[in-house]
Amino acid sequence: MVAIAAGTLIGAMIGSEVGKSLDKADRAAIDRAERRATTAPMNETISWNNPDSGNRGSITPVREGQDVKGRYCREFRQTIEVNGKLEEGYGTACRQADGTWQIMT
C-alpha cells in the first residue's frame, strides 16, 4: 500500500502555516507515522519527533468505515507541536483502488 504523502494530513487537518514550517526530517518522521496510522488499530496513537528541530506530534486513527462510493476510509486525529506551539486537527482519508490515500476533509 502506498502511504499518504508526507505532510498531507498536516496540511489538510491543521493548516498550511504549520505545514510550511516543517523541514525535511520533520516530513520524513510524519510520513513514517502516517504510513503506520493507515493500518494501526483504532485509537492507537502513533507518535513522531525530530530531535534536531524539536518538533513532534501524533496521529491516531479514531474511526473507520466506508464512504458512499464504497471506499475504505479512516478519520484521524493529529497533533503537532512546532516551535512550542501545539495544534490539533481532524481529517478523513479514503483508500483509492490503487492503494493511495485521498484526503477528504
N, C-alpha and C positions, 0 to 999 in steps of 0.2 A: 504494500500500500504506500502510495506517495503521501507524505505528510503535508500539512498546511504550511505554506511558505513562512519563513521566519518573520515574525513581527506582524503577520496578518491579523491575528486575533488582537494583538496590542492595538493596532490602528483602528480596527473595527469596533472594539469594545471600550477602549479607554480614551482614545483621541489621538489625533495626528501630532500634537505637540510633544507628547511623551514619546511616540514612535520616532520622531525626528532626533531626539536627544540620545538615542541608543547607539552604541558603537558596534563594530563587527563581532566582538566577543560576546556582548550582550545578546545580539541577534542569534548567534550560534547556540548560546545557552537556552534561549527561548525556543528555538527550533527543536532542540532535543526534548524540551519539556512538552511542547505541543505535540510532537510525534508520540510521546508516551501517553499523553492525555487522550488521544483518539482511541486508544484501546484499553485504558485503565478502567478498573471497576468504578461504578458510580460513587461519587463522594470521596474518591481517593485523591488527595492533594499531591500534585507534582510540583516540587519546588525547584527553583533555579537561582543561581547567583553568579556574579562576576566579581571576584575579589579585587581585581585591578580597578574597576570603576566604582565598586561599592553598590552597584545596582543589583536588585534582586526582585523576586516575585514568585507567584504560584499560579497554577492552572488546575481547576477542579471541574471534572465533568459532573453536572448536577442533575441532568435529566436526559433521557434518550427516547426516541420514538421514530415514527415515520411522518414525512410531510405529505401533502395532498398528492404529490407525484410518486409516492411510494419509496422515496429515498430515505436511507437511514440517517438520522440527524442526532446531534448532541448539543445540549446547551452547556456552556462553560461559564464558570465564574473565574475571573482573573484578577489578580492583584499585581501591582508593580510599584516598586519604590525606586525613584530616580532622584538623585541629589537630595535624599532625605524626605522627599515628598511622596506620600503613599496615596495611591488611587486604586479604585476597584471598578470593575465593569463586568457586564454580562453580554453574551452573544451566542448565536446559534450557527453551527456549521453542519452542512449536509454532505455526505459522501456521494460523489459522482460515479457514473458507470466505469470510468477509467481508474477509479481508486483515489483521485484527488478530492480535496475538500473545498467546498464553496461556502464562503461566509454569507449568511442570510440576513443577520441583523447585527 
